[in-house]
Structure formats: structure tokens, C-alpha cells
Amino acid sequence: MKIRHKGSNVTIERFRGRVRIEQRTIIGDYVSIGGGTSIGAYAQPGGGDGVVIGNGVRIGRRVTIDFAPGLTLGDNCSIADDSHVTRSVPPFARWSGTGIED
């Protein structure tokens, strides 16, 4: 898994399903990513910057985060298991479900 930037103390759970992370993704410090998660995995080649994951972010299991220009997960936000993210999440937010769409 090649990632543009990965911060310190990043945990990627691999025993609960394959984790797919698009190579332009930027991951901050103290981030936890659950198994079966897909981050920008279906991005088109050359489509600009990748997803930016802030510091202290918790991403649950089986989460899908679409590739979208400027999509950012703010510092210390939390995304619940089985969620689908299509737009930016503000810092300290707690989001869940498929309602994380425009």
C-alpha cells in the first residue's frame, strides 16, 4: 500500500477485510482505520489531490470514502462502521450511516 503521506501512530486494521487506500491520500497522526474500508479507491488517474485525513480521526469498519476534490476529514472526527462519505466532514464531528452525502 503506497500512500502519499502517512503520519505517526497510524493504525490500519487488516484482519477484518482488505483496506484500500488511494495513493494520493494524506493521513495525519493518530489515525485509526477499520478493516474493509475503502478510501478513494475508485479515483480516476490524474484527478487532482487525494482525500485528506486529519489528526486523531477514527474511521470504522467497512467505510467507503469516495474520491472527491478537496474532500477532507477534519481533526478528531469519527466515522461509524458501514458509513458512506461523499463530502468533507468537519473537525470533532461524529457521523454515521449513508446519510453522509449531499
Backbone as CSV, one residue per row, in Angstrom:
resi,resn,N_x,N_y,N_z,CA_x,CA_y,CA_z,C_x,C_y,C_z
1,MET,0.848,-1.160,0.000,0.000,0.000,0.000,0.902,1.233,0.000
2,LYS,0.851,1.994,-1.074,1.656,3.205,-1.198,0.755,4.410,-0.951
3,ILE,1.105,5.224,0.031,0.312,6.383,0.414,1.188,7.614,0.308
4,ARG,0.622,8.714,-0.166,1.387,9.949,-0.353,2.039,10.420,0.937
5,HIS,1.305,10.444,2.025,1.883,10.812,3.317,1.114,10.084,4.413
6,LYS,1.847,9.424,5.293,1.218,8.759,6.429,1.873,9.272,7.695
7,GLY,1.070,9.803,8.620,1.583,10.359,9.865,2.057,9.283,10.829
8,SER,2.405,9.702,12.024,2.864,8.755,13.034,1.681,8.158,13.794
9,ASN,1.891,6.973,14.335,0.880,6.269,15.128,-0.430,6.063,14.363
10,VAL,-0.331,5.596,13.123,-1.496,5.274,12.299,-1.759,3.774,12.410
11,THR,-3.001,3.406,12.738,-3.382,2.003,12.866,-4.316,1.647,11.716
12,ILE,-3.943,0.617,10.954,-4.784,0.125,9.862,-5.099,-1.335,10.149
13,GLU,-6.372,-1.596,10.444,-6.820,-2.942,10.797,-6.930,-3.785,9.531
14,ARG,-6.154,-4.838,9.439,-6.130,-5.637,8.212,-6.792,-6.991,8.347
15,PHE,-7.011,-7.471,9.545,-7.543,-8.828,9.699,-9.054,-8.906,9.562
16,ARG,-9.745,-7.818,9.423,-11.200,-7.812,9.267,-11.626,-7.401,7.864
17,GLY,-10.814,-7.638,6.873,-11.126,-7.280,5.497,-10.070,-6.371,4.910
18,ARG,-9.935,-6.440,3.618,-8.927,-5.662,2.902,-9.209,-4.167,3.006
19,VAL,-8.169,-3.398,3.259,-8.271,-1.941,3.299,-7.659,-1.404,2.016
20,ARG,-8.431,-0.586,1.289,-7.940,0.002,0.036,-7.834,1.507,0.210
21,ILE,-6.620,2.029,-0.013,-6.377,3.464,0.144,-5.718,3.988,-1.126
22,GLU,-6.342,4.964,-1.750,-5.817,5.563,-2.966,-4.481,6.223,-2.653
23,GLN,-3.526,6.107,-3.562,-2.148,6.512,-3.278,-1.948,8.008,-3.065
24,ARG,-2.881,8.855,-3.450,-2.741,10.300,-3.213,-3.298,10.738,-1.859
25,THR,-3.781,9.791,-1.080,-4.362,10.093,0.228,-3.294,10.598,1.193
26,ILE,-3.663,11.593,1.996,-2.780,12.126,3.032,-3.412,11.780,4.380
27,ILE,-2.655,11.090,5.225,-3.159,10.631,6.521,-2.385,11.330,7.627
28,GLY,-3.112,11.957,8.559,-2.485,12.656,9.682,-2.012,11.708,10.767
29,ASP,-1.648,12.265,11.905,-1.162,11.498,13.051,-2.323,10.919,13.866
30,TYR,-2.058,9.796,14.542,-3.006,9.158,15.463,-4.348,8.844,14.802
31,VAL,-4.298,8.246,13.611,-5.493,7.880,12.855,-5.713,6.374,12.975
32,SER,-6.969,5.962,13.090,-7.341,4.552,13.146,-8.297,4.259,11.990
33,ILE,-7.967,3.228,11.194,-8.777,2.867,10.032,-9.198,1.410,10.181
34,GLY,-10.506,1.164,10.205,-11.040,-0.180,10.384,-10.927,-1.031,9.130
35,GLY,-10.987,-2.339,9.321,-10.890,-3.301,8.221,-12.049,-3.181,7.243
36,GLY,-11.800,-3.533,6.000,-12.819,-3.493,4.966,-13.129,-2.098,4.457
37,THR,-12.302,-1.127,4.822,-12.534,0.269,4.440,-11.903,0.585,3.090
38,SER,-12.563,1.444,2.343,-12.084,1.882,1.032,-12.026,3.407,1.027
39,ILE,-10.827,3.954,0.788,-10.645,5.408,0.778,-10.187,5.852,-0.606
40,GLY,-11.086,6.483,-1.359,-10.752,6.984,-2.683,-10.286,5.921,-3.649
41,ALA,-10.701,4.693,-3.438,-10.179,3.570,-4.220,-10.593,3.598,-5.688
42,TYR,-11.627,4.327,-6.017,-12.103,4.341,-7.399,-11.836,5.677,-8.082
43,ALA,-10.789,6.351,-7.658,-10.418,7.643,-8.244,-9.913,7.470,-9.665
44,GLN,-10.196,8.451,-10.499,-9.694,8.449,-11.866,-8.234,8.906,-11.860
45,PRO,-7.397,8.360,-12.719,-5.988,8.779,-12.769,-5.861,10.276,-13.049
46,GLY,-4.941,10.922,-12.348,-4.662,12.335,-12.581,-5.743,13.284,-12.143
47,GLY,-6.634,12.852,-11.266,-7.779,13.664,-10.870,-7.528,14.656,-9.753
48,GLY,-6.320,15.125,-9.557,-6.047,16.112,-8.509,-5.593,15.463,-7.215
49,ASP,-5.641,16.260,-6.132,-5.212,15.768,-4.826,-6.178,14.729,-4.283
50,GLY,-5.652,13.892,-3.410,-6.459,12.842,-2.812,-7.190,13.302,-1.561
51,VAL,-7.799,12.356,-0.889,-8.509,12.600,0.359,-7.496,13.001,1.432
52,VAL,-7.856,13.982,2.260,-7.004,14.410,3.366,-7.679,13.992,4.668
53,ILE,-6.973,13.193,5.460,-7.483,12.717,6.743,-6.703,13.434,7.833
54,GLY,-7.403,14.197,8.666,-6.759,14.985,9.711,-6.211,14.139,10.850
55,ASN,-5.694,14.801,11.857,-5.125,14.130,13.026,-6.225,13.608,13.944
56,GLY,-5.986,12.450,14.554,-6.898,11.903,15.549,-8.216,11.392,15.001
57,VAL,-8.290,11.093,13.712,-9.528,10.638,13.080,-9.717,9.143,13.320
58,ARG,-10.953,8.736,13.598,-11.294,7.324,13.721,-12.267,6.956,12.606
59,ILE,-11.871,5.981,11.793,-12.710,5.502,10.701,-13.067,4.058,11.015
60,GLY,-14.358,3.762,11.117,-14.822,2.431,11.489,-14.611,1.399,10.393
61,ARG,-15.174,0.220,10.586,-15.051,-0.892,9.643,-16.018,-0.732,8.469
62,ARG,-15.586,-1.210,7.316,-16.399,-1.258,6.093,-16.925,0.117,5.678
63,VAL,-16.130,1.149,5.876,-16.489,2.519,5.481,-16.010,2.763,4.057
64,THR,-16.817,3.449,3.263,-16.425,3.861,1.920,-16.318,5.377,1.905
65,ILE,-15.134,5.867,1.535,-14.915,7.306,1.413,-14.602,7.574,-0.050
66,ASP,-15.524,8.237,-0.741,-15.356,8.496,-2.165,-14.218,9.466,-2.421
67,PHE,-13.666,9.388,-3.615,-12.663,10.356,-4.037,-13.410,11.564,-4.572
68,ALA,-13.170,12.719,-3.982,-13.769,13.968,-4.451,-12.742,15.069,-4.226
69,PRO,-12.588,15.998,-5.169,-11.621,17.079,-4.990,-11.873,17.838,-3.695
70,GLY,-10.833,17.966,-2.879,-10.926,18.715,-1.646,-11.608,18.002,-0.494
71,LEU,-11.945,16.717,-0.629,-12.615,16.001,0.451,-11.649,15.852,1.628
72,THR,-12.081,16.338,2.794,-11.245,16.349,3.993,-12.030,15.801,5.176
73,LEU,-11.383,14.969,5.966,-11.939,14.530,7.238,-11.219,15.356,8.300
74,GLY,-11.957,16.236,8.971,-11.364,17.161,9.938,-10.764,16.465,11.144
75,ASP,-9.883,17.149,11.830,-9.224,16.608,13.019,-10.242,16.074,14.028
76,ASN,-9.903,14.912,14.589,-10.669,14.288,15.673,-12.112,13.951,15.327
77,CYS,-12.440,13.819,14.048,-13.791,13.382,13.697,-13.847,11.858,13.759
78,SER,-15.055,11.324,13.769,-15.258,9.885,13.864,-16.322,9.460,12.856
79,ILE,-16.006,8.436,12.071,-16.938,7.895,11.081,-17.312,6.487,11.529
80,ALA,-18.605,6.222,11.717,-19.070,4.936,12.231,-18.965,3.831,11.181
81,ASP,-19.002,2.591,11.656,-18.969,1.418,10.781,-20.051,1.512,9.704
82,ASP,-19.746,0.964,8.524,-20.690,0.833,7.400,-21.186,2.168,6.843
83,SER,-20.458,3.248,7.050,-20.856,4.560,6.534,-20.312,4.788,5.128
84,HIS,-20.932,5.731,4.420,-20.512,6.116,3.070,-20.335,7.636,3.064
85,VAL,-19.096,8.093,2.847,-18.773,9.522,2.902,-18.537,10.046,1.491
86,THR,-19.264,11.109,1.120,-19.100,11.694,-0.214,-18.709,13.164,-0.157
87,ARG,-18.645,13.736,1.044,-18.250,15.138,1.190,-17.433,15.301,2.468
88,SER,-16.852,16.464,2.633,-15.990,16.721,3.781,-16.749,16.635,5.104
89,VAL,-16.012,16.219,6.142,-16.560,16.094,7.493,-15.824,17.107,8.373
90,PRO,-16.549,17.943,9.118,-15.885,18.961,9.935,-15.140,18.359,11.128
91,PRO,-14.208,19.114,11.691,-13.479,18.643,12.875,-14.436,18.324,14.033
92,PHE,-14.093,17.306,14.808,-14.805,16.862,16.011,-16.214,16.336,15.736
93,ALA,-16.609,16.153,14.479,-17.942,15.643,14.160,-17.985,14.130,14.362
94,ARG,-19.165,13.610,14.676,-19.412,12.178,14.797,-20.484,11.837,13.772
95,TRP,-20.091,11.111,12.704,-21.015,10.852,11.607,-21.214,9.355,11.420
96,SER,-22.417,8.984,10.972,-22.688,7.568,10.734,-23.740,7.378,9.649
97,GLY,-23.750,6.182,9.062,-24.766,5.791,8.094,-24.476,6.262,6.681
98,THR,-25.489,6.114,5.835,-25.344,6.523,4.440,-25.796,7.958,4.245
99,GLY,-26.186,8.616,5.283,-26.647,9.991,5.194,-25.520,11.005,5.107
100,ILE,-24.311,10.548,4.916,-23.176,11.470,4.845,-22.952,11.839,3.381
101,GLU,-24.016,12.191,2.732,-23.974,12.537,1.314,-24.665,13.860,1.102
102,ASP,-24.373,14.506,-0.037,-25.077,15.741,-0.390,-26.514,15.447,-0.730
